[in-house]
Amino acid sequence: EAFIELDVPFLMEERRKRVSGLKEMMDRADVTDSEKMRRILEAYQIENDYGTSVAFYSESLTIDGATHSFNILRVGRIGLYFQSDDTQITGRWNTQAREWEIDNSARNEVRKGLRMARQLIAPELINVPVQVPPEA
């Protein structure tokens, strides 16, 4: 649960619901210990797979006080980008500030990434800004 809250905020409702379901199941006597363990391992595997995949989805975001629907591009756990349908607004998740910020510098690359995630074009490298984690 803490890992999800501290992670990049993608598919938060789905991920929180998965954890909530696990918590409910743990208190149930009619579920065997082996089934509980299987479901826990399945949840860990799903979270692990997020780190090695690229995906897109639509979500409403509030940026600069206005809420709009955006296309979201998730690149593993290293990048989370958004773009409007007309490609006029592009941005990314700022992990240090923990907020969405507009950054049109990679407009074409995010558009290309979204098209690749939708399997409309063949995969290729994209050049998008990635934040470097702070030194430990």
C-alpha positions as CSV (number, residue, x, y, z in Angstrom):
1,E,0.0,0.0,0.0
2,A,2.8,2.4,0.9
3,F,4.7,1.5,-2.3
4,I,1.7,2.4,-4.4
5,E,1.2,5.7,-2.7
6,L,4.9,6.7,-3.1
7,D,5.1,5.4,-6.7
8,V,4.4,7.3,-9.9
9,P,0.6,7.9,-9.9
10,F,-0.8,5.8,-12.7
11,L,-3.9,3.7,-12.5
12,M,-4.2,4.6,-8.9
13,E,-7.9,3.6,-8.5
14,E,-7.2,0.1,-9.9
15,R,-4.1,-0.4,-7.8
16,R,-5.8,0.8,-4.6
17,K,-8.7,-1.4,-5.3
18,R,-6.4,-4.4,-5.7
19,V,-4.8,-3.7,-2.3
20,S,-8.2,-3.2,-0.7
21,G,-9.4,-6.5,-2.0
22,L,-6.3,-8.2,-0.6
23,K,-6.9,-6.7,2.8
24,E,-10.5,-7.8,2.8
25,M,-9.5,-11.3,1.8
26,M,-6.9,-11.7,4.5
27,D,-9.5,-11.5,7.2
28,R,-11.7,-14.1,5.6
29,A,-11.7,-17.6,7.1
30,D,-13.3,-19.2,4.1
31,V,-10.2,-18.5,1.9
32,T,-7.3,-20.9,2.2
33,D,-3.8,-19.8,3.1
34,S,-2.5,-21.0,-0.2
35,E,-5.1,-18.9,-2.1
36,K,-4.2,-15.9,0.0
37,M,-0.5,-16.4,-0.9
38,R,-1.3,-16.9,-4.5
39,R,-3.3,-13.6,-4.7
40,I,-0.6,-11.7,-2.9
41,L,2.1,-13.0,-5.3
42,E,-0.2,-12.2,-8.2
43,A,-0.5,-8.6,-7.0
44,Y,3.3,-8.3,-6.6
45,Q,3.7,-9.7,-10.1
46,I,1.3,-7.2,-11.6
47,E,3.2,-4.3,-9.9
48,N,6.5,-5.7,-11.1
49,D,5.2,-5.9,-14.7
50,Y,4.4,-2.2,-14.6
51,G,8.1,-1.5,-14.4
52,T,8.8,-3.3,-17.7
53,S,5.9,-2.2,-19.9
54,V,4.6,0.7,-21.9
55,A,0.9,1.6,-21.7
56,F,-1.6,4.3,-22.5
57,Y,-4.9,5.3,-21.0
58,S,-7.1,8.3,-20.7
59,E,-7.6,10.2,-17.4
60,S,-8.8,13.6,-16.2
61,L,-6.1,15.7,-14.7
62,T,-6.2,19.1,-12.9
63,I,-3.4,21.3,-14.1
64,D,-3.1,25.0,-13.2
65,G,-6.6,24.8,-11.7
66,A,-8.3,23.5,-14.8
67,T,-9.5,19.9,-15.2
68,H,-9.2,18.3,-18.7
69,S,-9.1,14.8,-20.1
70,F,-5.7,13.7,-21.3
71,N,-4.0,10.7,-23.0
72,I,-1.5,9.3,-20.5
73,L,1.7,7.5,-21.6
74,R,3.4,5.3,-19.0
75,V,6.9,4.2,-19.8
76,G,7.7,1.6,-17.1
77,R,8.1,3.4,-13.8
78,I,10.5,6.0,-15.2
79,G,8.2,8.3,-17.1
80,L,4.6,9.4,-17.0
81,Y,3.5,11.8,-19.7
82,F,0.2,13.4,-20.8
83,Q,-1.1,15.0,-23.9
84,S,-4.3,16.5,-25.1
85,D,-6.2,15.0,-28.0
86,D,-5.2,17.9,-30.2
87,T,-1.5,17.6,-29.0
88,Q,-1.5,21.3,-28.0
89,I,-0.8,20.5,-24.3
90,T,1.9,18.1,-23.4
91,G,3.5,17.5,-20.0
92,R,4.8,15.0,-17.5
93,W,4.7,13.9,-13.9
94,N,7.4,15.7,-11.8
95,T,8.5,13.1,-9.2
96,Q,10.3,15.6,-7.0
97,A,7.4,18.1,-6.8
98,R,4.9,15.2,-7.0
99,E,2.7,17.1,-9.4
100,W,1.8,17.3,-13.1
101,E,3.6,20.0,-15.1
102,I,3.2,21.2,-18.6
103,D,6.3,20.6,-20.7
104,N,5.8,20.9,-24.5
105,S,9.5,20.3,-25.2
106,A,8.8,16.6,-26.1
107,R,5.4,17.1,-27.8
108,N,6.2,15.0,-30.9
109,E,8.0,12.3,-29.0
110,V,5.1,11.8,-26.5
111,R,2.7,11.7,-29.5
112,K,4.9,9.0,-31.1
113,G,5.0,7.1,-27.8
114,L,1.3,7.2,-27.5
115,R,0.9,5.9,-31.0
116,M,3.4,3.1,-30.3
117,A,1.6,2.2,-27.1
118,R,-1.7,1.9,-29.1
119,Q,0.2,-0.3,-31.6
120,L,-0.5,2.1,-34.4
121,I,3.1,2.3,-35.4
122,A,6.1,0.0,-35.0
123,P,8.1,0.4,-31.8
124,E,11.2,2.7,-31.9
125,L,13.2,4.8,-29.5
126,I,11.6,8.0,-28.2
127,N,13.5,10.9,-26.7
128,V,11.5,12.2,-23.7
129,P,12.7,14.0,-20.6
130,V,13.3,11.6,-17.6
131,Q,14.0,12.8,-14.1
132,V,17.1,11.5,-12.4
133,P,16.4,10.4,-8.8
134,P,18.1,12.4,-6.1
135,E,21.4,11.0,-4.8
136,A,21.1,8.7,-1.9
